[in-house]
């Protein structure tokens, strides 16, 4: 019972590990943790592990009979995850810098591949799934979470209204193309089956993001980090001020009427088998 004598001190150096998880990632990761089958002596790979969630949590919940690899192209994220691994005394994790399209494992070596929100961010999802099929053992599991078509619908409907009222035809077309990139469950099923996996389990849930008004929404750090640039690319730069001020005002008017802005995010846990 080594754990009885292994005290983790909450000292000044701990703050670099005890950091806040991006809220956007956490509901999806919890959905994964609540449903993934826990099988002893598994070899697991987390593609797009970032700074270590849910990688480090998976490693601890599966226990030391299992080995968990984390793969991510972002070197600083790998460094951060390694630091957490050391501070938390997690022995069954190995961090690798790389991409899902080219994993350093032999054929049929892995029991479970997971990815939290990765599928929406893969440059070449078919290539990633082909590589997952290669490294997974027969009847190995591919498990991932994703947001689905319909996320932030309340925002996108107002975006479309603004562009229509301003008669910005090219921007309307750009918005339509942008929204086509958001996967439906049917799209994902097609992708999975095209890559020779069978879908064994799907769980759909929804969570909401609430803001006091449109201004607080646009000024949220994660909105600016992950979404705003894509929205700006929809609109010609000369029209940015007009479009986004109109959009902010419309969201603020909704907040005045309803007391807040509520944005829905449909999400899914998808469990597949080779």
C-alpha positions as CSV (number, residue, x, y, z in Angstrom):
1,X,0.0,0.0,0.0
2,X,2.5,2.5,-1.2
3,X,-0.1,5.2,-1.5
4,X,-0.4,5.5,2.3
5,X,3.1,7.0,2.4
6,X,3.2,9.0,-0.8
7,X,2.0,12.5,0.1
8,X,1.6,15.1,-2.7
9,X,2.5,18.5,-1.4
10,X,0.5,21.5,-2.4
11,X,3.5,23.8,-2.7
12,X,4.3,26.7,-5.1
13,X,5.5,24.4,-7.8
14,X,2.1,22.6,-7.8
15,X,0.3,25.5,-9.3
16,X,1.7,24.8,-12.8
17,X,-0.1,21.4,-12.7
18,X,-3.2,22.3,-10.8
19,X,-4.5,24.5,-13.6
20,X,-8.0,24.9,-14.9
21,X,-9.2,22.6,-17.6
22,X,-10.9,24.5,-20.5
23,X,-14.6,24.4,-19.9
24,X,-15.2,23.4,-23.5
25,X,-13.3,20.2,-23.1
26,X,-14.6,19.1,-19.7
27,X,-18.2,18.0,-20.4
28,X,-17.1,15.9,-23.3
29,X,-14.3,14.3,-21.2
30,X,-16.7,13.6,-18.4
31,X,-19.1,12.0,-20.9
32,X,-16.2,9.7,-22.1
33,X,-15.1,8.9,-18.5
34,X,-18.7,8.0,-17.5
35,X,-19.1,5.5,-20.4
36,X,-15.7,4.0,-21.4
37,X,-15.4,0.3,-20.6
38,X,-12.8,-0.2,-17.9
39,X,-10.7,-3.3,-18.8
40,X,-7.6,-4.4,-17.0
41,X,-4.3,-4.9,-18.8
42,X,-5.4,-2.7,-21.7
43,X,-3.0,-0.6,-23.9
44,X,-4.7,2.7,-24.6
45,X,-3.9,5.6,-26.8
46,X,-5.3,9.2,-26.4
47,X,-5.0,11.0,-29.7
48,X,-4.8,14.8,-29.3
49,X,-4.2,14.5,-25.6
50,X,-3.2,18.2,-25.2
51,X,-2.1,19.1,-21.7
52,X,-3.4,15.8,-20.3
53,X,-7.2,15.6,-20.1
54,X,-8.7,13.1,-20.1
55,X,-5.4,11.2,-20.6
56,X,-4.1,11.4,-17.0
57,X,-7.5,10.7,-15.6
58,X,-7.9,7.6,-17.8
59,X,-4.5,6.4,-16.7
60,X,-5.5,6.6,-13.0
61,X,-8.9,5.1,-13.4
62,X,-7.6,2.2,-15.5
63,X,-4.8,1.5,-13.0
64,X,-1.3,0.4,-13.3
65,X,-2.1,-2.9,-15.1
66,X,-2.7,-0.7,-18.1
67,X,-0.4,1.5,-20.2
68,X,-1.7,4.7,-21.6
69,X,0.0,6.7,-24.4
70,X,-0.8,10.3,-25.2
71,X,-0.1,11.7,-28.6
72,X,-0.2,15.4,-29.5
73,X,1.7,17.6,-32.0
74,X,1.9,20.6,-29.6
75,X,5.3,20.3,-27.8
76,X,4.4,22.7,-25.0
77,X,1.3,20.7,-24.2
78,X,3.3,17.5,-24.1
79,X,5.8,19.2,-21.7
80,X,2.9,20.3,-19.5
81,X,1.3,16.9,-19.4
82,X,4.6,15.3,-18.5
83,X,5.0,17.8,-15.6
84,X,1.6,16.8,-14.3
85,X,2.4,13.1,-14.7
86,X,5.5,13.6,-12.5
87,X,3.8,15.7,-9.9
88,X,0.8,13.3,-9.7
89,X,3.1,10.2,-9.5
90,X,1.4,8.6,-12.5
91,X,3.5,5.7,-13.7
92,X,1.6,4.2,-16.5
93,X,1.6,7.1,-19.0
94,X,3.9,7.9,-21.9
95,X,3.7,11.1,-23.8
96,X,4.6,11.2,-27.5
97,X,4.8,14.2,-29.8
98,X,3.1,13.2,-33.0
99,X,-0.2,13.1,-35.0
100,X,-3.0,10.6,-35.3
101,X,-2.2,9.9,-39.0
102,X,1.2,8.4,-38.1
103,X,1.3,6.5,-34.8
104,X,4.5,4.8,-33.7
105,X,2.9,1.4,-32.9
106,X,3.0,-1.9,-34.6
107,X,0.0,-3.5,-36.3
108,X,-2.7,-4.7,-33.9
109,X,-0.9,-3.6,-30.8
110,X,-3.5,-1.3,-29.1
111,X,-6.7,-2.3,-27.2
112,X,-8.4,1.1,-27.0
113,X,-8.0,4.4,-28.9
114,X,-9.7,7.4,-27.5
115,X,-10.0,11.0,-28.6
116,X,-11.8,13.8,-26.7
117,X,-13.1,16.3,-29.3
118,X,-10.4,15.3,-31.8
119,X,-12.5,14.3,-34.7
120,X,-13.6,17.8,-35.4
121,X,-10.0,19.0,-35.4
122,X,-8.2,16.3,-37.4
123,X,-6.9,17.6,-40.7
124,X,-7.4,14.2,-42.3
125,X,-10.1,12.3,-40.3
126,X,-10.1,9.4,-42.8
127,X,-6.3,9.0,-42.5
128,X,-6.6,9.1,-38.7
129,X,-9.3,6.4,-38.7
130,X,-7.3,4.2,-41.1
131,X,-4.3,4.5,-38.8
132,X,-6.5,3.6,-35.8
133,X,-7.7,0.5,-37.6
134,X,-4.1,-0.5,-38.3
135,X,-2.9,-0.2,-34.7
136,X,-6.0,-1.7,-33.0
137,X,-6.2,-5.4,-32.1
138,X,-9.1,-7.4,-33.5
139,X,-12.3,-6.2,-31.7
140,X,-10.3,-3.3,-30.3
141,X,-12.3,-0.2,-29.5
142,X,-12.2,3.3,-31.0
143,X,-14.0,5.7,-28.6
144,X,-14.4,9.4,-29.1
145,X,-16.5,12.4,-28.1
146,X,-17.6,15.2,-30.4
147,X,-19.9,18.2,-30.6
148,X,-22.6,17.7,-33.2
149,X,-24.3,19.8,-35.8
150,X,-26.5,22.3,-34.0
151,X,-24.1,23.6,-31.5
152,X,-24.5,27.4,-30.9
153,X,-27.6,27.4,-33.1
154,X,-28.9,30.4,-31.2
155,X,-25.8,32.3,-32.2
156,X,-25.6,31.1,-35.8
157,X,-29.3,32.0,-36.5
158,X,-28.6,35.6,-35.5
159,X,-25.4,35.6,-37.6
160,X,-27.4,34.6,-40.6
161,X,-30.0,37.2,-39.9
162,X,-27.4,40.0,-39.8
163,X,-25.8,38.9,-43.0
164,X,-29.2,38.7,-44.7
165,X,-30.4,42.1,-43.5
166,X,-27.1,43.7,-44.7
167,X,-27.5,41.8,-48.0
168,X,-24.0,40.4,-47.9
169,X,-24.5,37.5,-50.3
170,X,-20.9,36.3,-50.4
171,X,-20.8,36.2,-46.6
172,X,-24.0,34.3,-46.5
173,X,-22.4,31.7,-48.8
174,X,-19.3,31.6,-46.6
175,X,-21.5,31.1,-43.5
176,X,-23.3,28.2,-45.1
177,X,-20.0,26.6,-46.1
178,X,-18.7,27.1,-42.5
179,X,-21.7,25.4,-41.1
180,X,-21.4,22.4,-43.4
181,X,-18.1,21.5,-41.6
182,X,-20.1,20.8,-38.4
183,X,-20.7,17.1,-38.3
184,X,-24.1,15.5,-37.8
185,X,-24.3,12.0,-36.3
186,X,-25.2,10.7,-39.7
187,X,-22.0,12.2,-41.1
188,X,-19.9,10.6,-38.4
189,X,-21.6,7.2,-38.8
190,X,-20.7,7.3,-42.5
191,X,-17.1,8.2,-41.7
192,X,-16.8,5.3,-39.2
193,X,-18.3,2.7,-41.5
194,X,-16.2,3.9,-44.5
195,X,-13.2,3.1,-42.4
196,X,-14.3,-0.5,-41.5
197,X,-15.4,0.1,-37.9
198,X,-18.8,-0.9,-36.6
199,X,-20.7,1.4,-34.2
200,X,-21.5,-0.3,-30.9
201,X,-22.7,2.5,-28.7
202,X,-23.8,6.1,-29.1
203,X,-24.9,8.3,-26.2
204,X,-26.1,11.8,-27.0
205,X,-26.3,14.6,-24.4
206,X,-26.6,18.4,-24.4
207,X,-25.0,21.1,-22.2
208,X,-25.5,24.8,-22.2
209,X,-23.2,27.8,-22.0
210,X,-24.9,30.8,-20.4
211,X,-23.8,34.5,-20.7
212,X,-25.2,37.6,-19.2
213,X,-25.2,39.2,-22.7
214,X,-23.6,39.1,-26.2
215,X,-20.7,41.3,-25.1
216,X,-19.7,38.8,-22.4
217,X,-20.0,36.0,-24.9
218,X,-17.7,37.7,-27.5
219,X,-15.2,38.6,-24.8
220,X,-14.9,35.1,-23.3
221,X,-11.3,34.0,-23.7
222,X,-12.2,30.6,-25.2
223,X,-14.6,32.1,-27.7
224,X,-11.8,34.4,-28.9
225,X,-9.3,31.6,-28.8
226,X,-11.3,28.8,-30.6
227,X,-14.1,30.4,-32.5
228,X,-13.7,34.1,-33.3
229,X,-11.1,33.8,-36.0
230,X,-13.2,31.3,-38.0
231,X,-16.2,33.7,-37.8
232,X,-14.1,36.6,-38.9
233,X,-13.0,34.6,-42.0
234,X,-16.6,34.4,-43.0
235,X,-16.9,38.2,-43.3
236,X,-14.8,40.5,-45.5
237,X,-12.5,42.6,-43.3
238,X,-14.1,45.8,-44.5
239,X,-17.4,44.6,-43.0
240,X,-16.1,43.3,-39.7
241,X,-17.2,46.3,-37.6
242,X,-20.7,46.5,-39.2
243,X,-21.4,42.8,-39.0
244,X,-20.1,42.1,-35.5
245,X,-21.5,45.2,-33.9
246,X,-24.9,44.3,-35.3
247,X,-24.5,40.8,-34.1
248,X,-23.4,41.9,-30.6
249,X,-26.4,44.3,-30.3
250,X,-28.9,41.6,-31.4
251,X,-27.5,39.2,-28.8
252,X,-27.6,41.9,-26.2
253,X,-31.2,42.6,-27.0
254,X,-32.0,38.9,-26.5
255,X,-30.4,39.1,-23.1
256,X,-32.4,42.2,-22.2
257,X,-35.6,40.3,-23.1
258,X,-34.8,36.9,-21.6
259,X,-32.3,37.9,-18.9
260,X,-29.4,35.9,-20.4
261,X,-27.9,34.3,-23.5
262,X,-28.2,30.5,-23.6
263,X,-26.3,28.5,-26.2
264,X,-26.9,24.8,-26.6
265,X,-24.1,22.3,-27.4
266,X,-25.3,18.9,-28.4
267,X,-22.6,16.2,-27.9
268,X,-22.0,12.5,-28.4
269,X,-20.0,9.6,-27.0
270,X,-19.4,7.1,-29.8
271,X,-17.9,3.7,-29.2
272,X,-16.8,1.7,-32.2
273,X,-15.2,-1.7,-32.7
274,X,-12.7,-3.1,-35.2
